[in-house]
Amino acid sequence: MATPAAGIPVHSAVPSTTESLSPIWHPSPNFGPRRDGLTPSLIVLHYTAMDSAQDALDRLCDPVHEVSAHYLIGVDGTFWQMVRERDRAWHAGAGEWHGQNDINSRSIGIELDNTGRHPFSEPQMNVLERLLRQIMHRWAIHPNGVIGHSDMAPGRKFDPGSRFDWLRLERNALAGRRGDPEGPRDAPVDQFRALARAAGFSADVDDETLLSAVRLRYRPWGKGPLRSADLAPLTKQT
């Protein structure tokens, strides 16, 4: 029988109402110390794009592949911890958010068992929400610090994908709320880029790639050229 993951130090313990949420400890060799004295200020959400949680667990714990995450949540709500939160997991790769790079040293990575082609299950989302609350409490992470892999690596990554329910997290103060649905009437590219950068999308990419990344987060059904509706969710980040 697997044992629970090693806990966080006593000084950062969570309230008793959340103590029942305990992951299965399944250590990965793929980690290192956080660099430059950094501590987690971001949580990066991923999908596994694999056939099963076991396949993902095997990959994330295989030293040959040199990838990992702090947590993996299965479709049925079973979840594992592979790297201690105080350590640097290898989940984010190249990219940046709010002008800051080395996202691995600044973040905690959560993998969700999903191919990217189907909705995320209720047991999985329920565990994710409970886990997010714990992590955000432990490290004083603001809702705006919960991002997708595609947010910090536009054009290179596309997870957690178009089927992920960001609005659900927003309503529960587990992700930054989007702006006024009315938004601006005009949609000049320079204004779009300025708003996107202010919201955190600071990676050096072309207009089309940036638009795709913003739409993946806020309007995955959006098609065609830039529209005023693409600027709306960026206008009032709180």
C-alpha positions in Angstrom: 0.0 0.0 0.0 1.4 3.4 -1.0 2.2 5.9 1.8 1.1 9.5 1.8 3.4 12.1 0.5 5.8 13.8 2.9 4.1 16.8 4.4 5.0 20.5 4.2 6.9 21.9 7.3 4.7 22.7 10.3 4.9 26.4 9.9 3.0 26.2 6.6 0.4 23.6 7.6 -3.1 24.1 6.2 -6.3 24.5 8.2 -7.8 21.3 9.6 -10.7 21.5 7.1 -8.3 20.4 4.3 -6.1 17.9 6.1 -8.1 14.9 4.7 -6.7 15.6 1.2 -3.5 13.4 1.0 -1.7 12.4 -2.1 0.0 9.1 -2.8 3.7 9.6 -2.5 5.4 8.3 -5.7 8.8 10.0 -5.9 10.4 11.1 -9.1 14.1 11.4 -9.5 13.6 14.3 -11.9 13.9 17.4 -9.7 16.5 19.8 -8.2 16.7 22.8 -5.9 14.9 26.0 -6.8 17.3 28.6 -8.1 18.2 32.0 -6.8 16.3 31.5 -3.6 13.0 31.5 -5.4 9.8 30.1 -3.8 6.5 29.2 -5.6 4.5 32.2 -6.7 2.8 30.4 -9.6 0.8 27.1 -10.2 1.0 25.8 -13.7 -1.7 23.4 -14.9 -1.0 20.8 -17.6 -2.8 17.9 -19.3 -0.8 14.7 -19.7 -1.8 13.9 -23.3 -1.4 10.2 -22.5 -3.7 7.2 -22.5 -3.8 6.7 -18.7 -2.7 8.2 -15.4 -0.3 5.2 -15.0 1.4 5.9 -18.3 1.8 9.5 -17.2 3.1 8.5 -13.8 5.7 6.2 -15.4 6.9 8.9 -17.7 7.1 11.6 -15.0 9.2 9.2 -12.8 11.5 7.9 -15.5 15.0 9.4 -15.4 15.4 8.9 -19.1 12.7 11.4 -20.0 13.9 14.1 -17.5 10.4 15.5 -16.9 8.3 15.6 -13.7 5.6 17.5 -11.9 4.8 18.0 -8.3 1.3 16.4 -8.6 -0.7 14.2 -11.0 -4.5 13.9 -10.7 -6.2 11.0 -12.3 -9.7 10.9 -13.9 -11.2 9.2 -10.9 -9.7 11.7 -8.4 -6.8 9.5 -7.3 -3.7 11.7 -7.1 0.0 11.4 -6.6 2.8 13.6 -5.4 6.1 13.1 -7.2 8.2 16.1 -6.0 8.1 18.0 -2.8 6.7 21.5 -3.2 9.9 23.1 -1.9 11.9 21.5 -4.8 12.0 22.4 -8.5 10.1 19.9 -10.7 10.8 19.9 -14.4 7.4 20.6 -15.9 7.3 24.0 -17.5 10.3 24.3 -19.8 11.1 27.4 -21.8 8.7 30.4 -21.5 7.8 33.3 -19.3 5.0 35.0 -17.4 4.8 38.6 -16.5 8.3 39.1 -17.9 9.8 36.4 -15.6 11.5 33.2 -16.8 12.7 30.0 -15.1 9.1 29.2 -14.4 10.1 25.9 -12.9 11.8 27.7 -10.0 8.8 29.9 -9.5 6.0 27.4 -9.7 4.3 24.2 -8.7 3.2 21.9 -11.5 0.0 19.9 -11.6 -0.6 17.3 -14.3 -4.2 16.3 -15.1 -4.9 12.9 -16.7 -6.5 14.1 -19.9 -5.7 13.7 -23.6 -6.8 17.2 -24.4 -9.8 16.0 -26.4 -12.4 15.4 -23.7 -13.9 17.3 -20.7 -12.2 17.0 -17.3 -14.1 14.7 -14.9 -15.9 16.0 -11.9 -13.8 13.9 -9.4 -10.7 15.2 -11.0 -11.8 18.8 -10.9 -13.0 18.5 -7.3 -9.6 17.2 -6.2 -7.9 19.9 -8.2 -9.9 22.7 -6.5 -9.1 21.3 -3.1 -5.4 20.9 -3.9 -5.3 24.5 -5.3 -6.7 25.9 -2.1 -4.1 24.1 -0.1 -1.2 25.1 -2.2 -2.4 28.7 -2.5 -2.7 28.9 1.3 0.7 27.3 1.9 2.6 29.7 -0.4 0.3 32.8 -0.4 -0.3 32.5 -4.1 -2.9 34.9 -5.6 -5.6 33.6 -8.0 -3.8 35.4 -10.8 -0.8 33.1 -10.2 -2.8 30.0 -11.4 -2.0 29.7 -15.1 -2.0 27.2 -17.9 1.1 25.8 -19.6 0.0 27.4 -22.8 -0.2 30.8 -21.1 3.6 30.9 -20.3 4.7 29.0 -23.5 2.4 30.3 -26.3 2.8 28.3 -29.5 5.0 25.7 -27.9 2.4 24.2 -25.4 -1.4 24.0 -25.6 -2.3 22.5 -22.2 -4.6 22.3 -20.3 -6.4 22.8 -23.5 -9.7 24.0 -24.9 -11.8 21.6 -22.8 -10.5 22.9 -19.4 -13.1 24.8 -17.4 -11.3 28.0 -16.4 -14.5 29.8 -15.6 -15.2 27.3 -12.9 -11.8 28.1 -11.2 -12.5 31.8 -11.6 -15.9 31.6 -9.9 -14.2 29.9 -7.0 -11.4 32.4 -6.7 -8.9 29.8 -7.9 -7.8 31.7 -11.0 -7.7 35.3 -12.0 -11.1 36.6 -13.1 -11.4 37.8 -16.7 -12.4 41.3 -17.6 -15.7 42.9 -18.6 -17.5 40.9 -21.3 -18.4 44.1 -23.1 -14.8 45.2 -23.4 -13.5 47.8 -25.9 -15.3 48.3 -29.2 -12.2 48.5 -31.3 -9.5 45.9 -31.6 -6.2 47.4 -32.6 -3.3 44.9 -32.5 -1.1 47.2 -30.4 -3.7 47.6 -27.8 -4.3 43.8 -27.7 -0.6 43.2 -27.2 -0.4 45.7 -24.4 -3.4 44.3 -22.6 -2.1 40.7 -23.1 1.3 41.7 -21.7 -0.3 43.4 -18.7 -2.3 40.3 -18.0 0.9 38.2 -18.0 1.3 37.0 -21.6 4.8 38.4 -22.0 6.5 35.7 -24.1 8.2 37.0 -27.3 5.8 35.6 -30.0 4.1 36.9 -33.1 0.6 38.3 -33.1 -1.1 35.2 -34.4 0.6 33.0 -31.7 -0.3 35.4 -29.0 -3.9 35.6 -30.1 -4.1 31.8 -30.2 -2.8 31.5 -26.6 -5.2 34.2 -25.3 -8.1 32.5 -27.0 -7.1 29.1 -25.7 -7.4 30.5 -22.2 -10.5 32.8 -22.6 -12.3 32.1 -25.9 -11.3 28.6 -27.2 -14.1 28.8 -29.7 -12.8 32.0 -31.2 -11.8 31.9 -34.9 -10.5 34.3 -37.5 -8.9 37.7 -37.1 -8.5 39.7 -33.9 -11.9 40.9 -32.6 -12.9 43.2 -29.8 -14.2 40.1 -27.9 -10.5 39.0 -27.7 -9.6 42.1 -25.8 -12.5 42.0 -23.4 -11.2 39.3 -21.0 -7.9 41.2 -20.7 -9.3 44.6 -19.8 -9.9 44.1 -16.1 -7.6 41.5 -14.5 -8.3 41.3 -10.7 
